[in-house]
């Protein structure tokens, strides 16, 4: 379900605000600081594609449980889950960076 609310006269849909926050703040508001530093290291080594990989990994980890997908049956609920209820153990630096790397390896094999 996609919201049709706009943010004022700019015509930008409200649902894009969260992804803009991810990319413009380079995940500093979402990830723990130790994880942010690891993401920045990967960004400096591999370039901008890492930022997309991190975003995809966040979404895959956050919504891997079918019960969570069912509970987040609207875009607004999904955004609130990502902002306020995302389990911290998913964002722990070693686990999260490993997931990003595993996802990258899978992409390269395709």
Secondary structure, 3 states (H helix, E strand, C coil): CCCCCECHHHCCEHHHHHHHHHHHCCCCCCCCHHHHHHHHHHHHHHCCHHHHHHHHHHHHHHCCCHHHHHHCCCHHHHHHHHHHHCCHHHHCHHHHHHHHHHHHHHHHHC
